Every structure is written in structure tokens, then in C-alpha cells.
Amino acid sequence: MIRVTRLNKTEFTLNALYIEKVESFPDTTITLTTGTKYVVLDSAVEVNSRIIKFYKAVQLLSNPHIWSEEDEE
């Protein structure tokens, strides 16, 4: 889960596994795989950083089964 802030400055947590894309229009818009969209105050760079941190925390990015042989060199 990642913490983000709505435009009205209320915080909420979002399951990063369901995030399909993060865009800036200039407001940051997070689109989930369900089609739900959230507009947040956090920058796209901050949101992406939190997503990566979450993936590492749940060891999604450290799974050796998803690496290619080229990554091991």
C-alpha cells in the first residue's frame, strides 16, 4: 500500500498492485486496473518512488524468477 494525498489534502492508502499508470496532466492522475482514477497532490515522481519502494518491500522486484539471464551478469 502507498499513501497519497487527494486535492482536498486528505490522505488515503492505495494498493500499488492495482496501479496501471501514473500521469501528470498537470495534476497527477493515478489509473487503476479497474478503470478507477484518482487525482492527487503528490507528484508523479513521488508516486512512482513509493510504488517501487512498496514493490521492494513485498519483494516483487527482488524475485529471481522474473530476472532474465542477462540481468544476472
C-alpha positions as CSV (number, residue, x, y, z in Angstrom):
1,M,0.0,0.0,0.0
2,I,1.1,3.5,-0.7
3,R,0.0,6.8,0.9
4,V,-1.2,9.6,-1.4
5,T,-3.0,12.9,-0.8
6,R,-6.2,14.0,-2.5
7,L,-6.6,17.5,-3.8
8,N,-8.6,18.4,-0.7
9,K,-5.5,17.4,1.3
10,T,-6.9,14.2,2.9
11,E,-4.6,11.3,2.8
12,F,-5.5,7.7,1.9
13,T,-3.7,4.5,1.1
14,L,-3.9,2.8,-2.3
15,N,-2.9,-0.7,-3.2
16,A,0.0,-0.3,-5.5
17,L,-0.5,-3.7,-7.1
18,Y,-3.6,-2.3,-8.9
19,I,-2.0,0.8,-10.4
20,E,-1.9,0.6,-14.1
21,K,-0.5,4.1,-14.9
22,V,0.5,7.4,-13.3
23,E,0.2,10.5,-15.4
24,S,0.6,14.3,-15.0
25,F,-2.0,16.5,-16.7
26,P,-0.5,18.7,-14.8
27,D,-2.2,17.2,-11.8
28,T,-1.1,13.7,-11.0
29,T,-3.7,11.1,-12.1
30,I,-3.4,7.5,-11.0
31,T,-5.4,5.0,-13.0
32,L,-6.1,1.6,-11.5
33,T,-6.6,-1.7,-13.5
34,T,-10.3,-1.4,-12.6
35,G,-10.5,1.9,-14.5
36,T,-10.9,4.0,-11.3
37,K,-8.9,7.2,-11.4
38,Y,-7.6,9.3,-8.5
39,V,-6.2,12.8,-8.8
40,V,-3.6,13.5,-6.2
41,L,-1.4,16.3,-4.9
42,D,1.7,14.1,-4.9
43,S,4.0,14.4,-8.0
44,A,4.2,11.5,-10.4
45,V,7.9,11.1,-9.4
46,E,6.9,10.8,-5.7
47,V,4.1,8.3,-6.5
48,N,6.5,6.2,-8.7
49,S,9.1,6.2,-6.0
50,R,6.5,5.0,-3.4
51,I,5.4,2.2,-5.8
52,I,9.0,1.0,-6.3
53,K,9.6,1.1,-2.5
54,F,6.4,-0.9,-2.0
55,Y,7.3,-3.5,-4.6
56,K,10.7,-3.9,-3.0
57,A,9.1,-4.2,0.5
58,V,6.9,-7.1,-0.8
59,Q,9.9,-8.5,-2.7
60,L,8.2,-8.2,-6.0
61,L,11.3,-6.6,-7.6
62,S,13.7,-9.0,-5.9
63,N,12.2,-12.3,-7.2
64,P,15.0,-14.1,-9.1
65,H,12.4,-15.9,-11.2
66,I,11.4,-12.7,-13.0
67,W,15.0,-11.8,-14.0
68,S,16.4,-12.6,-17.4
69,E,19.8,-14.3,-17.7
70,E,21.2,-11.0,-18.9
71,D,20.3,-9.4,-15.6
72,E,22.4,-11.9,-13.7
73,E,25.7,-10.8,-15.4
